[in-house]
């Protein structure tokens, strides 16, 4: 049996479970931030930052879907914690403790879903898809033989016109030399 066979897989499973547990903890913290954003003692600038972090974290649609191996949870483990850390520094400690307690009580039930955030993320995906389609269309349109033929014909006519103009100018210079003694 190769080294690390079954034993290597057994070691990897707890790492993955730990990884998933950290993501769940981040989502609970995010819900506590959501509650803190609605708290009357939270400053307005903290509420604004929290709204952005919570909308992204609680969105049912991520920029990188969670089913994509490793990358799916990467945005949850990098972007969201940075936003959470900054927001927690802006919220008074007493307010944050109260909101964490409420979030722990609610954690057993279903998490709230931000439909506005979902719409924003879907809009971003649609915009990216449209830009990719436009890019592909433009790339294919320049490779189209019929499109290149008309472009080549136009260039050929322009080149012939320049040659004719050059010949006319040449004839004019020659006739001018002949007339001048």
C-alpha positions in Angstrom: 0.0 0.0 0.0 1.4 3.5 -0.9 2.6 5.8 1.9 -0.1 8.0 3.3 -2.9 5.9 1.7 -5.8 5.5 4.2 -3.9 7.2 7.0 -3.3 10.3 4.8 -7.0 10.5 4.0 -7.9 10.2 7.7 -5.6 13.2 8.4 -7.2 15.2 5.7 -10.8 14.7 6.9 -10.3 16.6 10.2 -8.6 19.4 8.4 -11.6 19.8 6.1 -14.1 19.6 9.0 -12.1 22.2 10.9 -12.2 24.4 7.8 -15.9 24.0 7.5 -16.4 24.7 11.2 -14.4 28.0 10.9 -16.7 29.0 8.0 -19.8 28.3 10.2 -18.2 30.4 13.0 -17.7 33.3 10.5 -21.3 33.1 9.5 -22.4 33.3 13.1 -20.1 36.3 13.7 -21.5 37.9 10.5 -25.0 37.5 11.9 -23.9 39.2 15.1 -22.6 42.0 13.0 -26.0 42.2 11.3 -27.6 42.6 14.7 -25.0 45.2 15.7 -25.7 47.2 12.6 -29.4 47.5 13.7 -28.4 48.4 17.3 -29.1 52.1 18.1 -25.7 52.6 19.9 -23.7 51.5 16.8 -22.1 54.5 14.9 -23.3 55.2 11.4 -19.9 54.6 9.7 -19.8 51.1 11.4 -23.3 50.4 10.2 -22.3 51.2 6.6 -19.3 48.9 6.7 -21.3 46.1 8.4 -24.1 46.4 5.8 -21.6 45.6 3.1 -19.9 42.7 4.9 -23.2 41.1 6.0 -24.8 41.5 2.6 -21.9 39.7 1.0 -21.5 37.0 3.7 -25.2 36.1 4.0 -25.9 36.2 0.3 -27.1 32.8 -0.9 -24.9 33.3 -4.0 -21.2 33.9 -3.6 -18.9 35.4 -6.1 -17.1 32.0 -6.0 -19.7 29.2 -5.3 -19.0 27.1 -2.2 -19.1 23.8 -4.2 -15.9 24.8 -6.0 -13.1 22.9 -4.2 -10.9 25.2 -1.9 -11.7 28.4 -3.8 -15.4 28.2 -2.8 -14.5 28.7 0.8 -11.5 31.0 0.2 -13.6 34.1 -0.3 -15.5 33.3 3.0 -12.2 32.8 4.8 -10.3 35.9 3.5 -12.7 38.6 2.5 -15.4 38.2 5.1 -12.9 38.0 8.1 -11.2 41.1 7.0 -14.4 43.0 6.8 -15.6 41.5 10.1 -12.3 42.5 11.9 -12.6 46.0 10.7 -16.2 46.3 11.6 -15.7 44.9 15.1 -13.1 47.6 15.8 -15.7 50.2 14.9 -18.5 48.8 17.1 -18.6 49.4 20.9 -17.6 46.2 22.8 -20.8 46.2 24.9 -23.0 46.3 21.8 -20.9 43.5 20.2 -21.2 41.2 23.2 -25.0 41.6 23.4 -25.3 40.9 19.6 -23.1 37.8 19.8 -25.3 36.4 22.5 -28.4 36.9 20.3 -26.6 35.4 17.3 -25.7 32.3 19.3 -29.4 31.8 20.2 -30.4 32.1 16.6 -27.6 30.0 15.2 -29.5 26.7 15.7 -32.3 27.9 13.3 -32.0 28.9 9.7 -29.8 31.8 8.8 -31.3 35.0 7.4 -31.0 35.5 3.6 -30.3 38.9 2.0 -32.3 39.0 -1.2 -30.8 42.4 -2.1 -27.2 41.0 -1.8 -28.3 38.0 -3.9 -29.6 40.3 -6.6 -26.3 42.3 -6.6 -24.2 39.1 -6.9 -26.4 37.7 -9.6 -26.1 41.1 -11.4 -22.4 40.9 -11.2 -22.4 37.4 -12.6 -24.7 38.4 -15.5 -22.5 41.5 -16.2 -19.4 39.3 -16.3 -21.2 36.8 -18.6 -22.3 39.5 -20.9 -18.7 41.0 -21.1 -17.3 37.5 -21.8 -20.0 37.0 -24.5 -19.1 40.4 -26.1 -15.4 39.6 -26.0 -16.0 36.2 -27.6 -18.2 37.8 -30.3 -15.6 40.4 -31.1 -12.9 37.8 -31.2 -14.9 35.6 -33.5 -16.1 38.4 -35.7 -12.5 39.4 -36.6 -11.7 35.7 -37.4 -14.7 35.5 -39.7 -13.5 35.0 -43.3 -16.4 37.0 -44.8 -15.7 39.8 -42.4 -12.0 39.8 -43.3 -12.8 39.6 -47.0 -14.7 42.9 -46.9 -12.0 44.5 -44.8 -9.3 43.2 -47.2 -11.4 44.6 -50.2 -11.6 48.0 -48.6 -7.8 48.0 -48.0 -7.1 46.9 -51.5 -9.3 49.7 -52.9 -7.6 52.3 -50.7 -4.2 51.0 -51.8 -5.2 51.2 -55.5 -6.5 54.8 -54.9 -3.2 55.8 -53.4 -1.3 54.3 -56.3 -3.4 56.2 -58.8 -2.9 59.5 -56.9 0.8 58.8 -56.8 0.8 58.2 -60.6 -1.1 61.4 -61.2 1.3 63.4 -59.1 4.2 61.8 -60.8 2.8 62.7 -64.3 2.2 66.3 -63.1 5.8 66.6 -61.9 7.1 65.2 -65.2 4.9 67.5 -67.3 6.0 70.5 -65.1 9.7 69.6 -65.7 9.2 69.4 -69.5 7.5 72.8 -69.6 10.2 74.4 -67.6 13.3 75.3 -69.7 
